[in-house]
Amino acid sequence: LETRCAMDLSGIRFSLNRGLALADEVRLHTCDIEGKRFVALQGNLAARAFQVQADPQLVAKLPLSCQPRSSISFVVCGKRAGSYHLMVVRPSNARGVGGDVVWCDNKFQCMEEISLSGVIYEVSPEALEHSLEERGWTKNRQKIIVAEFQHKLIAKFGDLPSAWRKGFDGDRSGLINFTRFSDGCRAAGYNGNVSRLWDMLDVDRSGEISLNEFGVELGEVDVDSLLQVESRTSE
């Protein structure tokens, strides 16, 4: 049997890198075009119980470089046949975090695996000041910020491996995504810029952080270079 038909390929998209691990199996990808940035989510959330409640249920956090312009609603599909869910991408006021992805079906209750593939939006003008690719800090700045973060964790948990197990890698997968990292930082009392800290620790740009990256030793601050910077600034 031979048939002739037209095929719409406009929904096909791909990325040249792995993107950022956002939550569970969901990856975040960005595309900058003519002064604008677009964010695309791809992949599924792990099966979880969604409870009837008045407030939206948080499922993921977005970095500063991906802050949406405003709250945007998306209808996405679940794993069960004929199931659909209302998800909202919205800006966040939390320090170092650009936004949230929340589940808003407050009249629906079940155990469900939800796909976020197809969620695409344009970021706010403020988000363009940040990037997932470019690193706008000095080596000394990275050493200072990472050391402050690690010292705070050691004070709370005793050492970095304990902080990793108790505060960040709860499922013992060996890798953490941006949402888990943000939650762990908040629980540990870290008040710095989470998005910047994530970029500083994700050394291999895999979009995930491992224990080795989490406990990386960056060495001592180069005092001579700091003095040179201060000297140029005062001139």
HELIX and SHEET records of a PDB file:
HELIX    1   1 LEU A   64  CYS A   66  5                                   3    
HELIX    2   2 PRO A  125  GLU A  129  5                                   5    
HELIX    3   3 LYS A  139  PHE A  157  1                                  19    
HELIX    4   4 LEU A  160  ALA A  163  1                                   4    
HELIX    5   5 TRP A  164  PHE A  168  3                                   5    
HELIX    6   6 PHE A  178  ALA A  187  1                                  10    
HELIX    7   7 VAL A  194  LEU A  201  1                                   8    
HELIX    8   8 LEU A  211  PHE A  214  1                                   4    
HELIX    9   9 VAL A  223  SER A  234  1                                  12    
SHEET    1   A 4 LEU A  20  ALA A  23  0                                        
SHEET    2   A 4 VAL A  26  ILE A  33 -1                                        
SHEET    3   A 4 LYS A  36  GLN A  42 -1                                        
SHEET    4   A 4 ILE A 120  GLU A 122 -1                                        
SHEET    1   B 2 ARG A  48  PHE A  50  0                                        
SHEET    2   B 2 CYS A 110  GLU A 112 -1                                        
SHEET    1   C 4 GLN A  57  LEU A  62  0                                        
SHEET    2   C 4 GLY A  99  TRP A 103 -1                                        
SHEET    3   C 4 TYR A  84  PRO A  91 -1                                        
SHEET    4   C 4 ILE A  72  CYS A  77 -1                                        
SHEET    1   D 2 LEU A 175  ILE A 176  0                                        
SHEET    2   D 2 ILE A 209  SER A 210 -1                                        
END                                                                             
